[in-house]
Amino acid sequence: MQTTEVGQNSEIKQVIGSLCMMNNRFMNFMLDDNKKAAQVFLRVILGDDKIKVRNVRIQSFIQNIYGHSSQLDILAQDSEGRYFNVEVQRSDEGAPARRARFYSSILDTHLLQPSKLYEELPDTYVIFITENDVLRDNLPLYDIRRTIKQSAKDFEDGSHIIYVNSQRRDGTALGKLMQDLYCTDPKNLHYHEFAERMEFLKYSKEGEEKMTDVIEEYAARKAEKLAKEAAETAAKEAAKEAQARNIELAKDLLSEGETIERTVRLSKLSEAEVRELASKLTA
């Protein structure tokens, strides 16, 4: 029993040790109520050292009674009243343009109270950090805004959509931030605001307890993977056994003088397979 527990504890530590901020749930824990880290994030991505984060929270559920509701990964607000939604997307399918549009619109719906004027609607930023360069222009960052087509001037409605390409990990401030997203060791992080938090989450008992659901999610995914592999193995074995039975049946039919066409139909083998068996039997 003790050996099993030691093994489980060792595996848990390995799981925690392998986590980086490109893991969506780990990123949430890194920034949850962590104004300093969220501030660094936003300052570097937006190139604005004056951003002062007032509050930050994770997994903000926004109810839409008329349609699709959403759960935002990270939602922060700064001292100027602007709102920032940060989403980490490892799958290209998770960051389509229309999802960014929807998140922007649902923020607007949520933030404009019935008694408020449209002019009071705060500026919003929807920021997708993607594992791959989903917009495929090999840029480190895509700042997307509405423009007036005829004059190419910005249409200043206060909405901003930003895609950050995490593959661009160079020596710039943004590149170093992207390096930090993939870093698993707090000693190697460029930004100390992240290092302090990662140190706590990975190497303290309180941090480990805080990440219980991450570990459970990992365990569930591992169990699902093992079950899938077992099912695939069983399916392959069943296919092999069926093929072996079909071959034996085809041999018997050919030995009894059945035609190639009828043997193909009864044995469910291909014509090429049956002809090969027939040539071997007559050799």
C-alpha positions as CSV (number, residue, x, y, z in Angstrom):
1,M,0.0,0.0,0.0
2,Q,2.8,2.4,0.9
3,T,4.6,1.6,-2.3
4,T,1.5,2.5,-4.3
5,E,1.1,5.8,-2.5
6,V,4.8,6.6,-3.0
7,G,4.4,5.9,-6.7
8,Q,1.2,8.1,-6.9
9,N,3.0,10.9,-5.1
10,S,5.9,10.6,-7.4
11,E,3.6,10.7,-10.5
12,I,1.8,13.7,-9.1
13,K,5.1,15.6,-8.6
14,Q,6.1,14.7,-12.2
15,V,2.8,16.0,-13.5
16,I,3.1,19.3,-11.6
17,G,6.7,19.6,-12.6
18,S,5.8,19.3,-16.3
19,L,3.2,22.0,-16.2
20,C,3.7,25.3,-18.0
21,M,1.5,28.3,-18.6
22,M,0.5,27.1,-22.0
23,N,-1.5,24.5,-20.0
24,N,-4.8,26.4,-19.8
25,R,-5.7,25.3,-16.2
26,F,-2.2,26.0,-14.9
27,M,-2.3,29.5,-16.5
28,N,-5.5,30.1,-14.7
29,F,-3.8,29.3,-11.4
30,M,-0.8,31.4,-12.2
31,L,-3.0,34.5,-12.8
32,D,-5.9,33.9,-10.4
33,D,-6.1,37.0,-8.2
34,N,-2.5,37.7,-9.1
35,K,-2.6,41.3,-10.2
36,K,1.2,41.6,-10.5
37,A,1.5,38.7,-13.0
38,A,-1.6,39.8,-15.0
39,Q,-0.2,43.3,-15.2
40,V,3.1,42.1,-16.6
41,F,1.1,40.0,-19.1
42,L,-0.9,42.9,-20.3
43,R,1.9,45.5,-20.3
44,V,4.1,43.3,-22.5
45,I,1.4,42.2,-24.9
46,L,-0.1,45.7,-25.4
47,G,3.3,47.5,-25.1
48,D,1.9,49.8,-22.4
49,D,3.8,50.1,-19.1
50,K,1.1,52.3,-17.6
51,I,-1.5,49.6,-17.3
52,K,-2.4,49.1,-13.7
53,V,-4.6,46.0,-13.0
54,R,-7.3,46.6,-10.5
55,N,-8.6,43.0,-10.3
56,V,-8.3,39.6,-12.1
57,R,-10.3,36.5,-11.9
58,I,-10.5,33.2,-13.7
59,Q,-13.2,31.0,-15.2
60,S,-15.7,33.9,-15.4
61,F,-19.1,32.5,-16.5
62,I,-21.2,34.9,-18.6
63,Q,-24.8,33.9,-18.9
64,N,-26.6,34.7,-22.2
65,I,-30.3,34.1,-21.8
66,Y,-30.9,34.5,-25.5
67,G,-28.2,32.2,-26.8
68,H,-24.7,30.7,-26.3
69,S,-23.2,31.4,-22.9
70,S,-19.4,31.6,-22.3
71,Q,-16.8,30.8,-19.7
72,L,-13.8,33.2,-20.0
73,D,-10.4,31.8,-18.9
74,I,-9.1,35.1,-17.5
75,L,-10.8,38.4,-17.1
76,A,-9.0,41.4,-15.8
77,Q,-9.9,45.1,-15.3
78,D,-7.4,48.0,-15.1
79,S,-7.6,51.3,-13.3
80,E,-9.1,53.0,-16.3
81,G,-12.0,50.6,-16.4
82,R,-10.9,48.6,-19.4
83,Y,-11.5,44.9,-19.5
84,F,-9.1,42.2,-20.8
85,N,-10.1,38.7,-21.6
86,V,-7.1,36.4,-22.0
87,E,-7.6,32.9,-23.6
88,V,-4.9,30.3,-24.1
89,Q,-5.5,28.1,-27.1
90,R,-3.3,25.1,-27.9
91,S,-5.7,23.9,-30.7
92,D,-6.1,25.9,-33.9
93,E,-9.8,25.0,-33.9
94,G,-10.1,26.8,-30.5
95,A,-9.2,30.2,-31.9
96,P,-11.4,31.0,-35.0
97,A,-12.1,34.6,-35.9
98,R,-15.8,34.3,-35.1
99,R,-15.1,33.0,-31.6
100,A,-13.1,36.2,-31.0
101,R,-16.0,38.2,-32.4
102,F,-18.4,36.4,-30.1
103,Y,-16.3,36.8,-27.0
104,S,-16.0,40.5,-27.7
105,S,-19.8,40.9,-28.2
106,I,-20.7,38.9,-25.1
107,L,-18.4,41.1,-23.0
108,D,-20.2,44.2,-24.4
109,T,-23.6,42.6,-23.5
110,H,-22.4,41.8,-20.0
111,L,-20.8,45.1,-19.2
112,L,-23.4,47.6,-20.4
113,Q,-26.0,47.9,-17.7
114,P,-29.6,48.8,-18.6
115,S,-29.4,52.3,-17.2
116,K,-26.0,53.1,-18.9
117,L,-25.4,55.1,-22.1
118,Y,-23.6,53.5,-25.1
119,E,-20.8,56.0,-24.5
120,E,-20.2,54.4,-21.1
121,L,-19.4,51.0,-22.6
122,P,-15.8,50.3,-21.5
123,D,-13.0,49.4,-23.9
124,T,-12.6,45.6,-24.2
125,Y,-9.6,43.5,-25.3
126,V,-10.0,39.9,-26.3
127,I,-6.5,38.3,-26.4
128,F,-6.0,34.8,-27.8
129,I,-2.5,33.3,-27.1
130,T,-2.2,30.5,-29.6
131,E,0.3,27.7,-29.7
132,N,0.5,27.9,-33.5
133,D,0.5,30.9,-35.9
134,V,-3.2,30.5,-36.7
135,L,-3.4,33.6,-38.8
136,R,-0.3,32.4,-40.8
137,D,1.5,35.7,-41.5
138,N,4.5,34.8,-39.3
139,L,3.9,37.9,-37.0
140,P,4.5,37.8,-33.3
141,L,1.3,39.7,-32.6
142,Y,-1.9,40.6,-34.6
143,D,-3.7,43.7,-33.4
144,I,-7.1,43.6,-35.0
145,R,-9.4,46.6,-35.1
146,R,-12.3,47.8,-37.2
147,T,-11.4,50.3,-39.9
148,I,-13.2,52.5,-42.3
149,K,-12.6,50.8,-45.6
150,Q,-12.6,54.0,-47.8
151,S,-10.2,56.0,-45.6
152,A,-8.3,53.2,-43.8
153,K,-8.9,55.1,-40.5
154,D,-9.6,53.3,-37.3
155,F,-13.3,53.0,-36.3
156,E,-12.9,53.9,-32.7
157,D,-15.6,51.7,-31.0
158,G,-13.3,50.6,-28.1
159,S,-13.2,46.9,-29.1
160,H,-9.9,45.2,-29.6
161,I,-9.0,41.6,-30.7
162,I,-5.4,40.5,-30.4
163,Y,-3.8,37.2,-31.4
164,V,-0.4,36.4,-30.0
165,N,1.7,33.9,-31.8
166,S,3.6,31.9,-29.1
167,Q,5.9,30.4,-31.7
168,R,7.8,33.7,-31.9
169,R,10.1,33.3,-28.9
170,D,12.9,35.7,-29.6
171,G,14.9,38.2,-27.4
172,T,12.2,40.9,-27.4
173,A,10.0,41.6,-24.3
174,L,7.1,39.7,-26.0
175,G,9.4,36.9,-27.2
176,K,10.7,36.4,-23.6
177,L,7.1,36.4,-22.4
178,M,6.4,33.6,-24.9
179,Q,9.4,31.7,-23.7
180,D,8.1,31.9,-20.1
181,L,4.8,30.4,-21.3
182,Y,6.6,27.2,-22.1
183,C,9.0,27.2,-19.2
184,T,8.4,24.5,-16.5
185,D,11.1,25.7,-14.0
186,P,10.6,28.9,-12.1
187,K,14.4,29.4,-12.0
188,N,14.4,29.9,-15.8
189,L,11.6,32.4,-16.1
190,H,12.4,35.9,-17.3
191,Y,9.7,37.6,-15.3
192,H,10.0,37.3,-11.5
193,E,6.3,37.9,-11.1
194,F,5.7,34.6,-12.7
195,A,8.6,32.9,-10.9
196,E,7.2,33.7,-7.5
197,R,3.8,32.2,-8.3
198,M,5.2,29.1,-10.0
199,E,7.5,28.5,-7.1
200,F,4.5,28.5,-4.8
201,L,2.3,26.3,-6.9
202,K,4.9,23.7,-7.7
203,Y,7.0,23.5,-4.5
204,S,4.6,24.2,-1.6
205,K,2.1,21.9,0.0
206,E,-0.5,24.7,-0.2
207,G,0.2,25.2,-4.0
208,E,-0.2,21.4,-4.6
209,E,-3.5,21.3,-2.8
210,K,-4.7,24.4,-4.8
211,M,-4.1,22.5,-8.0
212,T,-6.0,19.4,-7.0
213,D,-8.4,19.8,-9.9
214,V,-5.6,20.1,-12.4
215,I,-4.2,16.8,-11.2
216,E,-7.6,15.1,-11.3
217,E,-8.1,16.4,-14.8
218,Y,-4.8,15.0,-15.8
219,A,-5.6,11.6,-14.2
220,A,-9.0,11.5,-16.0
221,R,-7.3,12.3,-19.4
222,K,-4.7,9.6,-18.7
223,A,-7.4,7.1,-17.9
224,E,-9.3,8.0,-21.0
225,K,-6.1,7.7,-23.1
226,L,-5.4,4.2,-21.6
227,A,-9.0,3.1,-22.2
228,K,-8.8,4.3,-25.8
229,E,-5.5,2.5,-26.4
230,A,-6.9,-0.7,-24.8
231,A,-10.0,-0.5,-27.1
232,E,-7.8,0.1,-30.2
233,T,-5.6,-2.9,-29.2
234,A,-8.7,-5.1,-28.7
235,A,-10.1,-4.0,-32.1
236,K,-6.8,-4.8,-33.8
237,E,-6.6,-8.2,-32.2
238,A,-10.2,-8.9,-33.2
239,A,-9.5,-7.8,-36.8
240,K,-6.5,-10.1,-36.9
241,E,-8.5,-13.1,-35.6
242,A,-11.3,-12.3,-38.2
243,Q,-8.7,-12.1,-41.0
244,A,-7.2,-15.5,-39.9
245,R,-10.6,-17.1,-39.9
246,N,-11.4,-15.7,-43.4
247,I,-8.1,-17.0,-44.7
248,E,-8.8,-20.5,-43.4
249,L,-12.3,-20.4,-44.9
250,A,-10.9,-19.3,-48.2
251,K,-8.4,-22.1,-48.2
252,D,-11.1,-24.7,-47.5
253,L,-13.3,-23.3,-50.3
254,L,-10.5,-23.2,-52.8
255,S,-9.5,-26.8,-51.8
256,E,-13.1,-27.9,-52.5
257,G,-13.0,-26.4,-56.0
258,E,-14.9,-23.2,-55.4
259,T,-14.4,-20.4,-57.9
260,I,-12.3,-17.3,-57.2
261,E,-15.4,-15.0,-57.4
262,R,-17.5,-17.2,-54.9
263,T,-14.6,-17.5,-52.5
264,V,-14.1,-13.7,-52.5
265,R,-17.8,-13.3,-51.7
266,L,-18.0,-15.9,-48.9
267,S,-14.6,-15.2,-47.2
268,K,-14.8,-11.4,-47.4
269,L,-11.2,-11.3,-48.6
270,S,-10.1,-9.2,-51.5
271,E,-9.7,-10.8,-54.9
272,A,-6.0,-10.2,-54.8
273,E,-5.7,-12.1,-51.5
274,V,-7.8,-15.0,-52.7
275,R,-5.8,-15.3,-56.0
276,E,-2.6,-15.3,-53.9
277,L,-3.9,-18.1,-51.7
278,A,-5.0,-20.0,-54.8
279,S,-1.6,-19.8,-56.4
280,K,0.0,-21.1,-53.2
281,L,-2.4,-24.1,-53.1
282,T,-1.7,-25.0,-56.7
283,A,2.1,-24.5,-56.5
